[in-house]
Structure formats: structure tokens, C-alpha cells
Amino acid sequence: MEKRVLVLNLDHSPVAVVPVQKAIVLVLLEKANVLSTYETLEIRTVSRSFQYPAVIRLAHYKNIPFKGVLLNRANLFRRDKGECQYCGSKRHLTIDHVVPRSKGGKTTWTNLVTACNRCNVSKGDKTPEQAGMVLRTEPFKPSLSYFLSEYAERQAEEWLPFLESRVVSG
């Protein structure tokens, strides 16, 4: 699998994740600088070889409006690590409103959790306290850095020094 390259803005905030070809072009055109490389990898052409970039920083600040992390089923499951937030099961997962919609609960990052079908039905139209259930983790709104850090821990540990702490409050 081809390694990806983390692109940082001039202020070191994450902007994108790009293929290595795009990163090399940005560096060769002097639109970005290499901050970190994958030590054991290199890119070879007929006449040259390049260190394989892991993290690059744009040479000029780009004003990119932040839209936040999209609230959808896949991202919610990623945030909750594919586990029921009541019992820890990884099977038959659904989405649960912590405070039910019928009681004024909103569809937001801080009110949605992954729940197995059994726990979701057991909880029903109650809050966890009313149902006698305890959340394993408090729901929170993840940042882009949170998901990038998650990827970096599995695929690109060279990124970790450039990403903010994974502890994010709701």
C-alpha cells in the first residue's frame, strides 16, 4: 500500500492528506517544504532519487474554511472504535441518541453513540440513567487531527509529532 503524505498549512494546522506524487510536485515547485520523511522509503527516477515525504508544509498560508468533521455513520463508528458504547460488543451495531429525540435530544456528535441492537432496544426511549446503563466513554465532537492521529498510529507514525493531542473535549 502506498504511503500518504500529510499536508500542513504554514501555521502547522492539517490541511489535507495527499498521494506522494502530488506532494513531490508541491515540493519541486517550491510550494511546500518537507518537514518529515519515511526513513526506509525513497522514490527513484532514471536520474534522481528523492526521500519519500511523510509531512510537508505549504510555503504560503492558504485560507481554507474549516467545515469540521462530517457527522455520518462511518465517522461515528470510527470515533467509537466500532464498539457498543454500553457493553463493548462489536456485532449488530446501530446508532443511539443518548438523550432520545422524543425528550429533546439532538442529532449531534455529543448526543450520538454507537450501540449494539440489544442495548439500543433495552435502553429504548430513556436516557442511560433512566435505563440503568452506563456509557463506556463520553461522546465528543472529534477534530480532523483526531482522525489523522488515528490513521497515523496505524500507518504513518511520522505524522504524530505534527498533530495535536488526541484528547478532545465535547
N, C-alpha and C positions, 0 to 999 in steps of 0.2 A: 504494500500500500504506500502510495506517495505521501510524504510528509507535507503538511500545510505550513503556511507562514503567517504569523501574527503581525498585523499592521497597526502601529500606534500613531496617533496624531502627534504633533510637535510637543504637546503638553503631556505626553505619555498615556493618554486615555486610549483604550482599544477602539479601533475604527472598523476593522474587518479581518477576515481570515481568507487568504488567497492562495492559489496554486503557486508553486515555486517559479514557474515561467513568468507570471505577472510580477512577482517580487523582484526577480532578476532584471526585468525590463525597467522597473521603477528605479532600481539602484544604478543601472547603466546610464539611464537618462538623468541621473543626479536629482531625482525627485524624492529619493529616500536614501537613508543610510542604514547599514547593517549594524544592529546592536548585539545580536547573538547568533551563533551558528550551531548546526547539528555537527558535533565534533567528528563523528565517524563517517559522515557523508560528504561527497563532493559532486559537482556537476562538471562533466568534461565535454569539450567540443573537440574538433580536429586539432585546433591550435592552442587552446587555452583550457585551464581548469579553474573552477570557482568553488569557494566554500559554499556549502548549502545553507542559505539563510534560515534561521528559525524565527527571529524577530527583527522587523525593520521599523524605522521611524520616518515619517514624512518630513521632508526638508522645510516645508511651509505649512503653517496651520490651516486646516480645512474646517470651515464651519459646517458641521454636519448636524442637522436637527436630530436630537435623540428621541426615538419613538418608544423606547423601552422594550422589554422582552414581551413578545406576543403571548397573551393568555390563551392557550389552547390545550387540548387533551394531551398531546405529546409532551409539551413543555411542563405541564403539571405532573405527569408521570415521571419525567426526568427529575424534577425538583424533589419529588417524594421517593426517588430511587426505586420506583416500580413496586412499592410495598404498601399494603394497607396501613394507614396511619393509626389504626386502632389495635390490630392484632399482629401485624407484620407479615401476613400472608402475601404471596406473590401471584395468587391464582384468582381468576374471575373478578378482575378489578373494575371498579366503577368510579364515578366522581360523586363526592358527598358535599353538600353545603353544611358547614359546621353549625351555623345558625340557619335553620331552614328558611326558604324563601317565604313560606307562609307566615313566619314570625319576623319578617322584615330583613332577612339575610340577603346580602347582595352577592352577585357573581363576580367576586374579586379574588385576587391572589391570597388575601389574608382570610378569606372565608371558604375556600375550597381545599379539599384534601382528597387524596386517593384512598378509596376504601374497597374492601372486598364486598361482594354481593351480600354475604351473610351478615357482616357488620352493618352495612348500609340498611338492610331490611330491619335488623334488630334495633338500630337507632331510630329508624322511622322519622316521624315528624317532630323530633325532640332535639334539644341541644345535647351535647355529650354529657353534661352534668345531670340533666333530667333523665337520661337513659342509663346513667351509672357507668359511663365509658370514659376512658382517659386517652387523650391524644398522645402518641409517642413523641411527636415533635410539633412545635407551634408553627402554623402556616405563615409564610412570609413571601414578600414580593422579591424574586431573585433579580440580581443585576446581570448585565451582559457578562461582566467579569466572573460572576459565579459559574455560569455555564462554560465559559472559556477555561476557567480553572479546572472544572470537572474534566473537560477534554484533555487539558494539559497533563493532569495526573495520570491519564491512561496513555496518551500518545506523544506528548511534547513537553516534558518537564523543563525544558529550556525556557518556556514561557513563564513559569511560576514567579520568578523574581519581578516580572513586569506587570503582574496582575495584583489587584487589591486583595485584601484578606477575604476569605470565603465566608466569614461570619457577617451575615447581613440581617439587619433588624427589619421587622414588619412595618 
